Amino acid sequence: MPRPCQQCGRAIGRTVETCPNCGAFNRAERTLWVWLAGGAIVLTLFLALGDIGAVLQVAGDLLRQIHAALAPAP
Ligand SMILES: [Zn+2]
């Protein structure tokens, strides 16, 4: 699924950061499921180890990363 360039509107790939048409920088998109899958794996690992404190710390870091990933580019 392409997305429009923020500068010229031409369709570019989601993981492409430099527009091939005008050269403008477009931050690559990171899909939410990647973070959710990563979080689920980490959570499972820590739950298996019984370290709830580490789970909460990792979950907090993950939420901040998700927030940063979803925040609009400046
Ligand atoms: Zn462009």
N, CA, C, O and the ligand as a Tripos MOL2 file, in Angstrom:
@<TRIPOS>MOLECULE
protein
  297   295    75     0     0
PROTEIN
NO_CHARGES

@<TRIPOS>ATOM
      1 N           0.8550   -1.2060    0.0000 N.3       1 MET1
      2 CA          0.0000    0.0000    0.0000 C.3       1 MET1
      3 C           0.8830    1.2460    0.0000 C.2       1 MET1
      4 O           1.6160    1.4770    0.9620 O.2       1 MET1
      5 N           0.8270    2.0440   -1.0500 N.am      2 PRO2
      6 CA          1.6060    3.2820   -1.0760 C.3       2 PRO2
      7 C           0.9530    4.3810   -0.2480 C.2       2 PRO2
      8 O          -0.2010    4.2680    0.1650 O.2       2 PRO2
      9 N           1.7010    5.4260   -0.0210 N.am      3 ARG3
     10 CA          1.1930    6.6050    0.6880 C.3       3 ARG3
     11 C           1.6420    7.8260   -0.1060 C.2       3 ARG3
     12 O           2.6190    7.7490   -0.8510 O.2       3 ARG3
     13 N           0.9490    8.9440    0.0400 N.am      4 PRO4
     14 CA          1.3350   10.1310   -0.7290 C.3       4 PRO4
     15 C           2.5280   10.8460   -0.1080 C.2       4 PRO4
     16 O           2.6460   10.9230    1.1150 O.2       4 PRO4
     17 N           3.4010   11.3610   -0.9450 N.am      5 CYS5
     18 CA          4.5120   12.1920   -0.4860 C.3       5 CYS5
     19 C           3.9490   13.4570    0.1450 C.2       5 CYS5
     20 O           3.0110   14.0580   -0.3770 O.2       5 CYS5
     21 N           4.5330   13.8590    1.2810 N.am      6 GLN6
     22 CA          4.0320   15.0540    1.9750 C.3       6 GLN6
     23 C           4.3200   16.3280    1.1830 C.2       6 GLN6
     24 O           3.6770   17.3570    1.3900 O.2       6 GLN6
     25 N           5.2950   16.2470    0.2740 N.am      7 GLN7
     26 CA          5.6950   17.4460   -0.4600 C.3       7 GLN7
     27 C           4.9570   17.5690   -1.7930 C.2       7 GLN7
     28 O           4.3830   18.6130   -2.1010 O.2       7 GLN7
     29 N           4.9790   16.4800   -2.5870 N.am      8 CYS8
     30 CA          4.4450   16.5710   -3.9500 C.3       8 CYS8
     31 C           3.2030   15.7130   -4.1590 C.2       8 CYS8
     32 O           2.5150   15.8510   -5.1710 O.2       8 CYS8
     33 N           2.9110   14.8260   -3.2070 N.am      9 GLY9
     34 CA          1.6930   14.0460   -3.3090 C.3       9 GLY9
     35 C           1.8230   12.7640   -4.1050 C.2       9 GLY9
     36 O           0.8600   12.0040   -4.2080 O.2       9 GLY9
     37 N           2.9970   12.5070   -4.6720 N.am     10 ARG10
     38 CA          3.1950   11.2850   -5.4500 C.3      10 ARG10
     39 C           3.1750   10.0710   -4.5150 C.2      10 ARG10
     40 O           3.6640   10.1360   -3.3880 O.2      10 ARG10
     41 N           2.6070    8.9690   -4.9980 N.am     11 ALA11
     42 CA          2.5340    7.7610   -4.1960 C.3      11 ALA11
     43 C           3.9130    7.1440   -4.0400 C.2      11 ALA11
     44 O           4.6000    6.8860   -5.0290 O.2      11 ALA11
     45 N           4.3230    6.9050   -2.7860 N.am     12 ILE12
     46 CA          5.6110    6.2700   -2.5100 C.3      12 ILE12
     47 C           5.3980    5.1350   -1.5290 C.2      12 ILE12
     48 O           4.3530    5.0630   -0.8830 O.2      12 ILE12
     49 N           6.3770    4.2440   -1.4090 N.am     13 GLY13
     50 CA          6.2550    3.1000   -0.5120 C.3      13 GLY13
     51 C           6.2450    3.5330    0.9420 C.2      13 GLY13
     52 O           6.7860    4.5820    1.2930 O.2      13 GLY13
     53 N           5.6290    2.7190    1.7820 N.am     14 ARG14
     54 CA          5.5150    3.0600    3.2040 C.3      14 ARG14
     55 C           6.8600    3.0540    3.9140 C.2      14 ARG14
     56 O           7.0400    3.7620    4.9050 O.2      14 ARG14
     57 N           7.8080    2.2620    3.4160 N.am     15 THR15
     58 CA          9.1050    2.1820    4.0860 C.3      15 THR15
     59 C          10.1400    3.0810    3.4270 C.2      15 THR15
     60 O          11.2900    3.1450    3.8630 O.2      15 THR15
     61 N           9.7150    3.7890    2.3540 N.am     16 VAL16
     62 CA         10.6270    4.7080    1.6560 C.3      16 VAL16
     63 C          10.6190    6.0500    2.3770 C.2      16 VAL16
     64 O           9.5580    6.6180    2.6340 O.2      16 VAL16
     65 N          11.8140    6.5570    2.7020 N.am     17 GLU17
     66 CA         11.8820    7.8280    3.4410 C.3      17 GLU17
     67 C          12.1810    9.0130    2.5290 C.2      17 GLU17
     68 O          11.8800   10.1530    2.8800 O.2      17 GLU17
     69 N          12.7700    8.7560    1.3640 N.am     18 THR18
     70 CA         13.0700    9.8450    0.4380 C.3      18 THR18
     71 C          12.2190    9.6850   -0.8200 C.2      18 THR18
     72 O          12.2740    8.6570   -1.4960 O.2      18 THR18
     73 N          11.4430   10.7040   -1.1170 N.am     19 CYS19
     74 CA         10.5660   10.6550   -2.2910 C.3      19 CYS19
     75 C          11.3990   10.5590   -3.5650 C.2      19 CYS19
     76 O          12.2980   11.3750   -3.7680 O.2      19 CYS19
     77 N          11.1200    9.5690   -4.4400 N.am     20 PRO20
     78 CA         11.8890    9.4250   -5.6910 C.3      20 PRO20
     79 C          11.5470   10.5190   -6.6940 C.2      20 PRO20
     80 O          12.2760   10.7230   -7.6640 O.2      20 PRO20
     81 N          10.4480   11.2180   -6.4660 N.am     21 ASN21
     82 CA         10.0210   12.2550   -7.4080 C.3      21 ASN21
     83 C          10.6220   13.6210   -7.0850 C.2      21 ASN21
     84 O          11.1890   14.2770   -7.9590 O.2      21 ASN21
     85 N          10.4940   14.0530   -5.8160 N.am     22 CYS22
     86 CA         10.9450   15.3960   -5.4620 C.3      22 CYS22
     87 C          12.0780   15.3770   -4.4390 C.2      22 CYS22
     88 O          12.6780   16.4170   -4.1680 O.2      22 CYS22
     89 N          12.3830   14.1930   -3.8610 N.am     23 GLY23
     90 CA         13.4890   14.1000   -2.9240 C.3      23 GLY23
     91 C          13.1580   14.5300   -1.5140 C.2      23 GLY23
     92 O          14.0450   14.5890   -0.6620 O.2      23 GLY23
     93 N          11.8820   14.8370   -1.2440 N.am     24 ALA24
     94 CA         11.4870   15.2800    0.0930 C.3      24 ALA24
     95 C          11.5770   14.1120    1.0790 C.2      24 ALA24
     96 O          11.3910   12.9500    0.7190 O.2      24 ALA24
     97 N          11.8710   14.4650    2.3400 N.am     25 PHE25
     98 CA         11.9520   13.4380    3.3680 C.3      25 PHE25
     99 C          10.5540   13.1170    3.8810 C.2      25 PHE25
    100 O           9.7900   14.0070    4.2550 O.2      25 PHE25
    101 N          10.2350   11.8180    3.8900 N.am     26 ASN26
    102 CA          8.9750   11.3450    4.4570 C.3      26 ASN26
    103 C           9.3060   10.2600    5.4670 C.2      26 ASN26
    104 O           9.8940    9.2400    5.1060 O.2      26 ASN26
    105 N           8.9420   10.4620    6.7150 N.am     27 ARG27
    106 CA          9.2790    9.4700    7.7380 C.3      27 ARG27
    107 C           8.5850    8.1470    7.4340 C.2      27 ARG27
    108 O           7.3820    8.1040    7.1760 O.2      27 ARG27
    109 N           9.3700    7.0640    7.4700 N.am     28 ALA28
    110 CA          8.8140    5.7420    7.1910 C.3      28 ALA28
    111 C           7.7800    5.3680    8.2460 C.2      28 ALA28
    112 O           7.9430    5.6550    9.4310 O.2      28 ALA28
    113 N           6.7190    4.7250    7.7880 N.am     29 GLU29
    114 CA          5.6620    4.3230    8.7120 C.3      29 GLU29
    115 C           6.0090    2.9990    9.3790 C.2      29 GLU29
    116 O           6.5380    2.0800    8.7530 O.2      29 GLU29
    117 N           5.6990    2.9320   10.6570 N.am     30 ARG30
    118 CA          5.8560    1.6680   11.3720 C.3      30 ARG30
    119 C           4.4690    1.2360   11.8230 C.2      30 ARG30
    120 O           3.7730    1.9700   12.5240 O.2      30 ARG30
    121 N           4.0850    0.0550   11.4180 N.am     31 THR31
    122 CA          2.7250   -0.3770   11.7190 C.3      31 THR31
    123 C           2.5970   -0.8040   13.1750 C.2      31 THR31
    124 O           3.5320   -1.3320   13.7780 O.2      31 THR31
    125 N           1.4150   -0.5590   13.7140 N.am     32 LEU32
    126 CA          1.1610   -0.7900   15.1380 C.3      32 LEU32
    127 C           1.3290   -2.2640   15.5080 C.2      32 LEU32
    128 O           1.7740   -2.5910   16.6080 O.2      32 LEU32
    129 N           0.9670   -3.1500   14.5700 N.am     33 TRP33
    130 CA          1.0330   -4.5840   14.9160 C.3      33 TRP33
    131 C           2.4520   -5.0370   15.1760 C.2      33 TRP33
    132 O           2.6690   -5.9950   15.9180 O.2      33 TRP33
    133 N           3.4250   -4.3640   14.5780 N.am     34 VAL34
    134 CA          4.8250   -4.7140   14.8280 C.3      34 VAL34
    135 C           5.1490   -4.4950   16.2970 C.2      34 VAL34
    136 O           5.7840   -5.3300   16.9410 O.2      34 VAL34
    137 N           4.6930   -3.3350   16.8250 N.am     35 TRP35
    138 CA          4.9310   -3.0190   18.2330 C.3      35 TRP35
    139 C           4.1480   -3.9690   19.1350 C.2      35 TRP35
    140 O           4.6550   -4.4340   20.1560 O.2      35 TRP35
    141 N           2.9020   -4.2510   18.7430 N.am     36 LEU36
    142 CA          2.0640   -5.1360   19.5570 C.3      36 LEU36
    143 C           2.6520   -6.5350   19.6040 C.2      36 LEU36
    144 O           2.6810   -7.1670   20.6600 O.2      36 LEU36
    145 N           3.1230   -7.0190   18.4580 N.am     37 ALA37
    146 CA          3.7130   -8.3530   18.4110 C.3      37 ALA37
    147 C           4.9800   -8.3980   19.2530 C.2      37 ALA37
    148 O           5.2000   -9.3470   20.0070 O.2      37 ALA37
    149 N           5.8100   -7.3710   19.1220 N.am     38 GLY38
    150 CA          7.0380   -7.3030   19.9000 C.3      38 GLY38
    151 C           6.7370   -7.2430   21.3840 C.2      38 GLY38
    152 O           7.3970   -7.8980   22.1900 O.2      38 GLY38
    153 N           5.7260   -6.4430   21.7430 N.am     39 GLY39
    154 CA          5.3330   -6.3210   23.1440 C.3      39 GLY39
    155 C           4.8160   -7.6300   23.7010 C.2      39 GLY39
    156 O           5.1290   -7.9940   24.8350 O.2      39 GLY39
    157 N           4.0230   -8.3430   22.9100 N.am     40 ALA40
    158 CA          3.4710   -9.6150   23.3460 C.3      40 ALA40
    159 C           4.5770  -10.6340   23.6000 C.2      40 ALA40
    160 O           4.5250  -11.3940   24.5670 O.2      40 ALA40
    161 N           5.5700  -10.6420   22.7280 N.am     41 ILE41
    162 CA          6.6890  -11.5780   22.8780 C.3      41 ILE41
    163 C           7.4860  -11.2650   24.1350 C.2      41 ILE41
    164 O           7.8060  -12.1650   24.9120 O.2      41 ILE41
    165 N           7.8070   -9.9860   24.3370 N.am     42 VAL42
    166 CA          8.5740   -9.5760   25.5190 C.3      42 VAL42
    167 C           7.7800   -9.8740   26.7840 C.2      42 VAL42
    168 O           8.3180  -10.3730   27.7720 O.2      42 VAL42
    169 N           6.4800   -9.5550   26.7330 N.am     43 LEU43
    170 CA          5.6140   -9.7800   27.8940 C.3      43 LEU43
    171 C           5.5870  -11.2630   28.2620 C.2      43 LEU43
    172 O           5.6830  -11.6250   29.4350 O.2      43 LEU43
    173 N           5.4560  -12.1040   27.2550 N.am     44 THR44
    174 CA          5.4280  -13.5440   27.4790 C.3      44 THR44
    175 C           6.7290  -14.0310   28.1070 C.2      44 THR44
    176 O           6.7220  -14.8540   29.0220 O.2      44 THR44
    177 N           7.8550  -13.5050   27.5980 N.am     45 LEU45
    178 CA          9.1510  -13.9050   28.1280 C.3      45 LEU45
    179 C           9.2830  -13.5310   29.6050 C.2      45 LEU45
    180 O           9.7150  -14.3390   30.4270 O.2      45 LEU45
    181 N           8.8990  -12.2800   29.9300 N.am     46 PHE46
    182 CA          9.0450  -11.8260   31.3100 C.3      46 PHE46
    183 C           8.0460  -12.5120   32.2380 C.2      46 PHE46
    184 O           8.3610  -12.7990   33.3930 O.2      46 PHE46
    185 N           6.8410  -12.7750   31.7300 N.am     47 LEU47
    186 CA          5.8520  -13.4880   32.5380 C.3      47 LEU47
    187 C           6.3570  -14.8950   32.8380 C.2      47 LEU47
    188 O           6.1550  -15.4190   33.9330 O.2      47 LEU47
    189 N           7.0150  -15.4990   31.8530 N.am     48 ALA48
    190 CA          7.5610  -16.8380   32.0420 C.3      48 ALA48
    191 C           8.6480  -16.8260   33.1100 C.2      48 ALA48
    192 O           8.8460  -17.8090   33.8240 O.2      48 ALA48
    193 N           9.3480  -15.7020   33.2090 N.am     49 LEU49
    194 CA         10.4020  -15.5770   34.2140 C.3      49 LEU49
    195 C           9.8590  -15.0770   35.5550 C.2      49 LEU49
    196 O          10.5710  -15.0830   36.5590 O.2      49 LEU49
    197 N           8.5760  -14.6380   35.5640 N.am     50 GLY50
    198 CA          7.9430  -14.2030   36.7960 C.3      50 GLY50
    199 C           8.4340  -12.8700   37.3140 C.2      50 GLY50
    200 O           8.3380  -12.5970   38.5110 O.2      50 GLY50
    201 N           8.9620  -12.0270   36.4250 N.am     51 ASP51
    202 CA          9.4850  -10.7330   36.8510 C.3      51 ASP51
    203 C           8.5080   -9.6190   36.4530 C.2      51 ASP51
    204 O           8.6620   -9.0050   35.3970 O.2      51 ASP51
    205 N           7.5060   -9.3620   37.2970 N.am     52 ILE52
    206 CA          6.4520   -8.4020   36.9640 C.3      52 ILE52
    207 C           6.9970   -6.9720   36.9080 C.2      52 ILE52
    208 O           6.5000   -6.1550   36.1320 O.2      52 ILE52
    209 N           8.0030   -6.6640   37.7130 N.am     53 GLY53
    210 CA          8.5770   -5.3190   37.6860 C.3      53 GLY53
    211 C           9.1930   -5.0030   36.3350 C.2      53 GLY53
    212 O           9.0370   -3.9010   35.8100 O.2      53 GLY53
    213 N           9.8960   -5.9840   35.7780 N.am     54 ALA54
    214 CA         10.5070   -5.8040   34.4620 C.3      54 ALA54
    215 C           9.4260   -5.6850   33.3960 C.2      54 ALA54
    216 O           9.5860   -4.9400   32.4300 O.2      54 ALA54
    217 N           8.3170   -6.4200   33.5660 N.am     55 VAL55
    218 CA          7.2100   -6.3480   32.6150 C.3      55 VAL55
    219 C           6.6730   -4.9210   32.5490 C.2      55 VAL55
    220 O           6.4690   -4.3700   31.4680 O.2      55 VAL55
    221 N           6.4450   -4.3300   33.7300 N.am     56 LEU56
    222 CA          5.8930   -2.9790   33.7710 C.3      56 LEU56
    223 C           6.8640   -1.9740   33.1520 C.2      56 LEU56
    224 O           6.4440   -1.0480   32.4580 O.2      56 LEU56
    225 N           8.1450   -2.1540   33.4000 N.am     57 GLN57
    226 CA          9.1410   -1.2330   32.8480 C.3      57 GLN57
    227 C           9.1690   -1.3210   31.3280 C.2      57 GLN57
    228 O           9.1800   -0.3030   30.6350 O.2      57 GLN57
    229 N           9.1790   -2.5590   30.8140 N.am     58 VAL58
    230 CA          9.2070   -2.7530   29.3610 C.3      58 VAL58
    231 C           7.9200   -2.2410   28.7350 C.2      58 VAL58
    232 O           7.9500   -1.6380   27.6620 O.2      58 VAL58
    233 N           6.7840   -2.4770   29.3960 N.am     59 ALA59
    234 CA          5.5020   -2.0110   28.8700 C.3      59 ALA59
    235 C           5.4920   -0.4860   28.7830 C.2      59 ALA59
    236 O           4.9860    0.0770   27.8120 O.2      59 ALA59
    237 N           6.0490    0.1800   29.7910 N.am     60 GLY60
    238 CA          6.1220    1.6380   29.7770 C.3      60 GLY60
    239 C           6.9750    2.1440   28.6260 C.2      60 GLY60
    240 O           6.6040    3.0960   27.9380 O.2      60 GLY60
    241 N           8.1150    1.5060   28.4210 N.am     61 ASP61
    242 CA          8.9940    1.8900   27.3170 C.3      61 ASP61
    243 C           8.2830    1.6850   25.9830 C.2      61 ASP61
    244 O           8.3900    2.5180   25.0820 O.2      61 ASP61
    245 N           7.5570    0.5750   25.8580 N.am     62 LEU62
    246 CA          6.8700    0.2420   24.6180 C.3      62 LEU62
    247 C           5.7880    1.2720   24.3120 C.2      62 LEU62
    248 O           5.6260    1.6910   23.1660 O.2      62 LEU62
    249 N           5.0400    1.6810   25.3570 N.am     63 LEU63
    250 CA          3.9840    2.6720   25.1690 C.3      63 LEU63
    251 C           4.5830    3.9950   24.6760 C.2      63 LEU63
    252 O           4.0140    4.6560   23.8080 O.2      63 LEU63
    253 N           5.7390    4.3740   25.2400 N.am     64 ARG64
    254 CA          6.3870    5.6070   24.7890 C.3      64 ARG64
    255 C           6.8270    5.4850   23.3350 C.2      64 ARG64
    256 O           6.7100    6.4420   22.5690 O.2      64 ARG64
    257 N           7.3330    4.3100   22.9500 N.am     65 GLN65
    258 CA          7.7710    4.1040   21.5720 C.3      65 GLN65
    259 C           6.5870    4.1440   20.6170 C.2      65 GLN65
    260 O           6.6800    4.7080   19.5260 O.2      65 GLN65
    261 N           5.4660    3.5420   21.0320 N.am     66 ILE66
    262 CA          4.2650    3.5540   20.2000 C.3      66 ILE66
    263 C           3.7870    5.0000   20.0290 C.2      66 ILE66
    264 O           3.4240    5.4230   18.9320 O.2      66 ILE66
    265 N           3.7960    5.7420   21.1310 N.am     67 HIS67
    266 CA          3.3620    7.1420   21.0850 C.3      67 HIS67
    267 C           4.2510    7.9250   20.1230 C.2      67 HIS67
    268 O           3.7580    8.7180   19.3210 O.2      67 HIS67
    269 N           5.5630    7.7010   20.2060 N.am     68 ALA68
    270 CA          6.5010    8.4140   19.3350 C.3      68 ALA68
    271 C           6.2900    8.0070   17.8800 C.2      68 ALA68
    272 O           6.4010    8.8350   16.9760 O.2      68 ALA68
    273 N           5.9830    6.7230   17.6560 N.am     69 ALA69
    274 CA          5.8120    6.2340   16.2910 C.3      69 ALA69
    275 C           4.5430    6.8040   15.6590 C.2      69 ALA69
    276 O           4.4830    7.0180   14.4480 O.2      69 ALA69
    277 N           3.5220    7.0490   16.4980 N.am     70 LEU70
    278 CA          2.2450    7.5210   15.9750 C.3      70 LEU70
    279 C           2.1800    9.0350   15.9340 C.2      70 LEU70
    280 O           1.2990    9.5910   15.2770 O.2      70 LEU70
    281 N           3.0880    9.7190   16.6190 N.am     71 ALA71
    282 CA          3.0530   11.1850   16.6400 C.3      71 ALA71
    283 C           3.3370   11.7300   15.2460 C.2      71 ALA71
    284 O           4.1790   11.1960   14.5250 O.2      71 ALA71
    285 N           2.6320   12.7980   14.8680 N.am     72 PRO72
    286 CA          2.8750   13.3850   13.5470 C.3      72 PRO72
    287 C           4.2610   13.9910   13.4410 C.2      72 PRO72
    288 O           4.8130   14.4960   14.4180 O.2      72 PRO72
    289 N           4.8100   13.9320   12.2430 N.am     73 ALA73
    290 CA          6.1450   14.4960   12.0150 C.3      73 ALA73
    291 C           6.1100   16.0070   12.2120 C.2      73 ALA73
    292 O           5.1090   16.6460   11.8870 O.2      73 ALA73
    293 N           7.1730   16.5830   12.7330 N.am     74 PRO74
    294 CA          7.2010   18.0350   12.9730 C.3      74 PRO74
    295 C           7.2220   18.8110   11.6780 C.2      74 PRO74
    296 O           7.2480   20.0420   11.6960 O.2      74 PRO74
    297 ZN          7.6370   13.9910   -3.3710 Zn       75 ZN75
@<TRIPOS>BOND
     1     1     2 1
     2     2     3 1
     3     3     4 2
     4     3     5 am
     5     5     6 1
     6     6     7 1
     7     7     8 2
     8     7     9 am
     9     9    10 1
    10    10    11 1
    11    11    12 2
    12    11    13 am
    13    13    14 1
    14    14    15 1
    15    15    16 2
    16    15    17 am
    17    17    18 1
    18    18    19 1
    19    19    20 2
    20    19    21 am
    21    21    22 1
    22    22    23 1
    23    23    24 2
    24    23    25 am
    25    25    26 1
    26    26    27 1
    27    27    28 2
    28    27    29 am
    29    29    30 1
    30    30    31 1
    31    31    32 2
    32    31    33 am
    33    33    34 1
    34    34    35 1
    35    35    36 2
    36    35    37 am
    37    37    38 1
    38    38    39 1
    39    39    40 2
    40    39    41 am
    41    41    42 1
    42    42    43 1
    43    43    44 2
    44    43    45 am
    45    45    46 1
    46    46    47 1
    47    47    48 2
    48    47    49 am
    49    49    50 1
    50    50    51 1
    51    51    52 2
    52    51    53 am
    53    53    54 1
    54    54    55 1
    55    55    56 2
    56    55    57 am
    57    57    58 1
    58    58    59 1
    59    59    60 2
    60    59    61 am
    61    61    62 1
    62    62    63 1
    63    63    64 2
    64    63    65 am
    65    65    66 1
    66    66    67 1
    67    67    68 2
    68    67    69 am
    69    69    70 1
    70    70    71 1
    71    71    72 2
    72    71    73 am
    73    73    74 1
    74    74    75 1
    75    75    76 2
    76    75    77 am
    77    77    78 1
    78    78    79 1
    79    79    80 2
    80    79    81 am
    81    81    82 1
    82    82    83 1
    83    83    84 2
    84    83    85 am
    85    85    86 1
    86    86    87 1
    87    87    88 2
    88    87    89 am
    89    89    90 1
    90    90    91 1
    91    91    92 2
    92    91    93 am
    93    93    94 1
    94    94    95 1
    95    95    96 2
    96    95    97 am
    97    97    98 1
    98    98    99 1
    99    99   100 2
   100    99   101 am
   101   101   102 1
   102   102   103 1
   103   103   104 2
   104   103   105 am
   105   105   106 1
   106   106   107 1
   107   107   108 2
   108   107   109 am
   109   109   110 1
   110   110   111 1
   111   111   112 2
   112   111   113 am
   113   113   114 1
   114   114   115 1
   115   115   116 2
   116   115   117 am
   117   117   118 1
   118   118   119 1
   119   119   120 2
   120   119   121 am
   121   121   122 1
   122   122   123 1
   123   123   124 2
   124   123   125 am
   125   125   126 1
   126   126   127 1
   127   127   128 2
   128   127   129 am
   129   129   130 1
   130   130   131 1
   131   131   132 2
   132   131   133 am
   133   133   134 1
   134   134   135 1
   135   135   136 2
   136   135   137 am
   137   137   138 1
   138   138   139 1
   139   139   140 2
   140   139   141 am
   141   141   142 1
   142   142   143 1
   143   143   144 2
   144   143   145 am
   145   145   146 1
   146   146   147 1
   147   147   148 2
   148   147   149 am
   149   149   150 1
   150   150   151 1
   151   151   152 2
   152   151   153 am
   153   153   154 1
   154   154   155 1
   155   155   156 2
   156   155   157 am
   157   157   158 1
   158   158   159 1
   159   159   160 2
   160   159   161 am
   161   161   162 1
   162   162   163 1
   163   163   164 2
   164   163   165 am
   165   165   166 1
   166   166   167 1
   167   167   168 2
   168   167   169 am
   169   169   170 1
   170   170   171 1
   171   171   172 2
   172   171   173 am
   173   173   174 1
   174   174   175 1
   175   175   176 2
   176   175   177 am
   177   177   178 1
   178   178   179 1
   179   179   180 2
   180   179   181 am
   181   181   182 1
   182   182   183 1
   183   183   184 2
   184   183   185 am
   185   185   186 1
   186   186   187 1
   187   187   188 2
   188   187   189 am
   189   189   190 1
   190   190   191 1
   191   191   192 2
   192   191   193 am
   193   193   194 1
   194   194   195 1
   195   195   196 2
   196   195   197 am
   197   197   198 1
   198   198   199 1
   199   199   200 2
   200   199   201 am
   201   201   202 1
   202   202   203 1
   203   203   204 2
   204   203   205 am
   205   205   206 1
   206   206   207 1
   207   207   208 2
   208   207   209 am
   209   209   210 1
   210   210   211 1
   211   211   212 2
   212   211   213 am
   213   213   214 1
   214   214   215 1
   215   215   216 2
   216   215   217 am
   217   217   218 1
   218   218   219 1
   219   219   220 2
   220   219   221 am
   221   221   222 1
   222   222   223 1
   223   223   224 2
   224   223   225 am
   225   225   226 1
   226   226   227 1
   227   227   228 2
   228   227   229 am
   229   229   230 1
   230   230   231 1
   231   231   232 2
   232   231   233 am
   233   233   234 1
   234   234   235 1
   235   235   236 2
   236   235   237 am
   237   237   238 1
   238   238   239 1
   239   239   240 2
   240   239   241 am
   241   241   242 1
   242   242   243 1
   243   243   244 2
   244   243   245 am
   245   245   246 1
   246   246   247 1
   247   247   248 2
   248   247   249 am
   249   249   250 1
   250   250   251 1
   251   251   252 2
   252   251   253 am
   253   253   254 1
   254   254   255 1
   255   255   256 2
   256   255   257 am
   257   257   258 1
   258   258   259 1
   259   259   260 2
   260   259   261 am
   261   261   262 1
   262   262   263 1
   263   263   264 2
   264   263   265 am
   265   265   266 1
   266   266   267 1
   267   267   268 2
   268   267   269 am
   269   269   270 1
   270   270   271 1
   271   271   272 2
   272   271   273 am
   273   273   274 1
   274   274   275 1
   275   275   276 2
   276   275   277 am
   277   277   278 1
   278   278   279 1
   279   279   280 2
   280   279   281 am
   281   281   282 1
   282   282   283 1
   283   283   284 2
   284   283   285 am
   285   285   286 1
   286   286   287 1
   287   287   288 2
   288   287   289 am
   289   289   290 1
   290   290   291 1
   291   291   292 2
   292   291   293 am
   293   293   294 1
   294   294   295 1
   295   295   296 2
@<TRIPOS>SUBSTRUCTURE
     1 MET1         2 RESIDUE 1 A MET
     2 PRO2         6 RESIDUE 1 A PRO
     3 ARG3        10 RESIDUE 1 A ARG
     4 PRO4        14 RESIDUE 1 A PRO
     5 CYS5        18 RESIDUE 1 A CYS
     6 GLN6        22 RESIDUE 1 A GLN
     7 GLN7        26 RESIDUE 1 A GLN
     8 CYS8        30 RESIDUE 1 A CYS
     9 GLY9        34 RESIDUE 1 A GLY
    10 ARG10       38 RESIDUE 1 A ARG
    11 ALA11       42 RESIDUE 1 A ALA
    12 ILE12       46 RESIDUE 1 A ILE
    13 GLY13       50 RESIDUE 1 A GLY
    14 ARG14       54 RESIDUE 1 A ARG
    15 THR15       58 RESIDUE 1 A THR
    16 VAL16       62 RESIDUE 1 A VAL
    17 GLU17       66 RESIDUE 1 A GLU
    18 THR18       70 RESIDUE 1 A THR
    19 CYS19       74 RESIDUE 1 A CYS
    20 PRO20       78 RESIDUE 1 A PRO
    21 ASN21       82 RESIDUE 1 A ASN
    22 CYS22       86 RESIDUE 1 A CYS
    23 GLY23       90 RESIDUE 1 A GLY
    24 ALA24       94 RESIDUE 1 A ALA
    25 PHE25       98 RESIDUE 1 A PHE
    26 ASN26      102 RESIDUE 1 A ASN
    27 ARG27      106 RESIDUE 1 A ARG
    28 ALA28      110 RESIDUE 1 A ALA
    29 GLU29      114 RESIDUE 1 A GLU
    30 ARG30      118 RESIDUE 1 A ARG
    31 THR31      122 RESIDUE 1 A THR
    32 LEU32      126 RESIDUE 1 A LEU
    33 TRP33      130 RESIDUE 1 A TRP
    34 VAL34      134 RESIDUE 1 A VAL
    35 TRP35      138 RESIDUE 1 A TRP
    36 LEU36      142 RESIDUE 1 A LEU
    37 ALA37      146 RESIDUE 1 A ALA
    38 GLY38      150 RESIDUE 1 A GLY
    39 GLY39      154 RESIDUE 1 A GLY
    40 ALA40      158 RESIDUE 1 A ALA
    41 ILE41      162 RESIDUE 1 A ILE
    42 VAL42      166 RESIDUE 1 A VAL
    43 LEU43      170 RESIDUE 1 A LEU
    44 THR44      174 RESIDUE 1 A THR
    45 LEU45      178 RESIDUE 1 A LEU
    46 PHE46      182 RESIDUE 1 A PHE
    47 LEU47      186 RESIDUE 1 A LEU
    48 ALA48      190 RESIDUE 1 A ALA
    49 LEU49      194 RESIDUE 1 A LEU
    50 GLY50      198 RESIDUE 1 A GLY
    51 ASP51      202 RESIDUE 1 A ASP
    52 ILE52      206 RESIDUE 1 A ILE
    53 GLY53      210 RESIDUE 1 A GLY
    54 ALA54      214 RESIDUE 1 A ALA
    55 VAL55      218 RESIDUE 1 A VAL
    56 LEU56      222 RESIDUE 1 A LEU
    57 GLN57      226 RESIDUE 1 A GLN
    58 VAL58      230 RESIDUE 1 A VAL
    59 ALA59      234 RESIDUE 1 A ALA
    60 GLY60      238 RESIDUE 1 A GLY
    61 ASP61      242 RESIDUE 1 A ASP
    62 LEU62      246 RESIDUE 1 A LEU
    63 LEU63      250 RESIDUE 1 A LEU
    64 ARG64      254 RESIDUE 1 A ARG
    65 GLN65      258 RESIDUE 1 A GLN
    66 ILE66      262 RESIDUE 1 A ILE
    67 HIS67      266 RESIDUE 1 A HIS
    68 ALA68      270 RESIDUE 1 A ALA
    69 ALA69      274 RESIDUE 1 A ALA
    70 LEU70      278 RESIDUE 1 A LEU
    71 ALA71      282 RESIDUE 1 A ALA
    72 PRO72      286 RESIDUE 1 A PRO
    73 ALA73      290 RESIDUE 1 A ALA
    74 PRO74      294 RESIDUE 1 A PRO
    75 ZN75       297 GROUP 0 **** ****
